[in-house]
Amino acid sequence: MADKENKTVSKEEKTEKDAKDAKKDTAKATTDVKDSKKTSTTDKAPEEEGKVQKVKKNKSKRTVTAGRAYIQSSFNNTLVTITDLNGNVIAWSSAGSNGFKGAKKATPYAAQISSEAAINKALLFGLETLEVFVKGIGSGREQAIRGLNSNGVNIESITDQTPIAHNGCRPRKARRV
């Protein structure tokens, strides 16, 4: 009887091994041949299924030599956005994101700090020249431009895009009493 139990156990072990091998073969067949760098959890043994490996993507740093800086200066805050020539954002910063709160966000010093922070982020992309577009009537307009210029970036042009009111459309007829 012990011999029969050993034989049945060995047959069960063989069928389990065959099933595992079949799972491995199907998993290998389903993985993408083109992307050999990516690893999936399906091609691993069932014991390792709980573990997940992080897939690293090879990011290539794009280089942008010329760009545009948009300065939006309001009474409450100053926003500086640096883009490439197509309008894709490279870096941005604001007075609020640099730790200024309340009325201090509207100061020229906060505008200078935010523009310096934005240009430092953009310099990592190899930025050399800028076209500056200023919008708004806040107190940090000129100081933000000085902050951009202080980090060695050539400023080609400065354009004021502040919207100007033209007194709107014709008012209603006066009410007679």
C-alpha positions in Angstrom: 0.0 0.0 0.0 2.8 2.4 0.7 4.1 1.8 -2.8 0.7 2.7 -4.3 0.6 6.0 -2.2 4.1 6.9 -3.3 3.2 6.3 -7.0 0.1 8.4 -6.8 1.9 11.2 -5.0 4.6 11.2 -7.6 2.0 11.4 -10.4 0.4 14.3 -8.6 3.8 16.0 -8.3 4.4 15.5 -12.0 1.1 17.0 -13.0 1.8 20.0 -10.7 5.2 20.5 -12.3 3.7 20.2 -15.8 1.1 22.8 -14.9 3.7 25.2 -13.6 5.8 24.7 -16.8 2.8 25.3 -19.0 2.0 28.5 -17.1 5.6 29.7 -17.5 5.5 29.0 -21.3 2.2 30.8 -21.8 3.4 33.7 -19.7 6.6 34.0 -21.8 4.7 33.9 -25.0 2.4 36.7 -23.9 5.1 39.1 -22.9 5.9 41.7 -25.5 9.0 40.8 -27.5 9.6 44.4 -28.7 9.9 45.8 -25.1 12.6 43.7 -23.7 13.4 46.2 -20.9 9.9 45.9 -19.4 9.3 43.0 -17.0 5.8 41.8 -16.1 4.7 39.7 -13.2 3.2 37.0 -15.4 6.6 35.6 -16.4 7.6 34.8 -12.8 7.0 31.7 -10.8 3.8 31.6 -8.7 5.8 32.1 -5.5 7.1 35.5 -6.7 3.7 36.9 -7.9 3.3 39.0 -4.8 6.5 41.0 -5.6 6.2 43.7 -8.1 9.3 45.3 -9.8 9.3 48.9 -10.8 9.8 49.5 -14.5 12.3 52.3 -15.2 11.7 54.4 -18.2 14.6 56.0 -20.0 13.7 59.6 -20.0 15.7 61.7 -22.4 16.1 65.3 -21.2 15.0 67.6 -23.9 17.0 70.7 -24.5 15.3 74.0 -25.1 17.6 76.9 -26.0 15.0 79.5 -26.8 11.8 80.1 -24.8 9.1 82.5 -23.6 8.5 83.8 -20.2 4.9 84.8 -19.2 4.6 87.1 -16.2 1.1 87.6 -14.8 1.3 90.2 -12.1 -1.9 90.9 -10.2 -2.6 92.9 -7.0 -2.4 89.7 -5.0 0.2 87.5 -6.6 2.8 87.2 -9.3 2.9 84.1 -11.6 5.9 83.3 -13.8 5.6 80.6 -16.5 8.4 79.6 -18.8 7.6 77.8 -22.0 9.3 76.6 -25.2 8.5 78.3 -28.5 5.5 75.9 -29.0 3.9 76.9 -25.7 4.8 73.7 -23.8 5.5 74.6 -20.1 9.1 74.0 -19.0 8.9 75.6 -15.5 6.7 77.8 -13.5 6.7 79.5 -10.1 4.6 81.9 -8.1 5.1 84.1 -5.0 2.7 81.8 -3.1 4.6 78.7 -4.0 7.8 80.2 -2.7 6.5 80.6 0.8 5.0 84.1 0.7 1.6 84.5 2.3 -1.0 87.2 2.4 -0.1 90.7 1.5 3.6 89.7 1.1 2.8 87.9 -2.1 2.0 91.2 -3.8 5.4 92.7 -3.1 8.1 93.3 -5.8 10.6 91.2 -3.7 8.2 88.2 -3.9 8.0 88.6 -7.7 11.7 88.7 -8.0 12.1 85.5 -6.0 9.4 83.7 -8.0 11.0 84.6 -11.3 14.5 83.5 -10.1 13.0 80.2 -9.0 11.3 79.7 -12.3 14.4 80.5 -14.3 16.6 78.2 -12.2 14.2 75.3 -13.0 14.3 76.2 -16.7 18.1 76.5 -16.9 18.2 72.7 -16.3 16.8 72.4 -19.9 19.6 74.5 -21.4 17.6 77.7 -21.8 19.7 80.6 -23.2 17.3 83.2 -24.7 13.9 84.4 -23.6 11.0 86.5 -25.0 9.2 88.1 -22.0 5.4 88.8 -22.1 4.0 90.8 -19.1 0.4 90.9 -18.2 -1.3 92.7 -15.3 -0.9 95.9 -13.3 0.7 94.5 -10.1 3.7 96.0 -8.3 6.0 93.1 -9.3 6.1 93.6 -13.0 9.6 95.2 -13.4 11.2 93.3 -10.6 10.1 90.0 -12.1 11.9 91.0 -15.3 15.0 91.9 -13.3 14.9 88.5 -11.6 14.8 86.8 -15.0 17.7 88.9 -16.3 19.9 88.3 -13.2 20.5 84.6 -14.0 22.4 85.1 -17.2 19.6 84.5 -19.7 19.5 86.8 -22.7 16.2 88.7 -22.9 15.4 89.4 -26.6 12.1 91.3 -26.2 9.7 92.5 -23.6 6.0 92.8 -24.6 3.3 94.2 -22.5 0.0 92.3 -23.0 -2.0 94.0 -20.3 -5.7 94.2 -21.4 -6.9 97.7 -21.7 -10.5 98.6 -21.0 -12.2 100.5 -23.9 -15.3 101.5 -21.9 -17.3 98.5 -23.2 -20.5 98.7 -25.1 -23.1 101.5 -25.2 -25.0 101.9 -21.8 -28.7 101.6 -21.5 -31.0 104.5 -22.1 -31.4 106.8 -19.0 -34.5 106.2 -17.0 -37.1 109.0 -17.0 -39.2 109.5 -13.9 
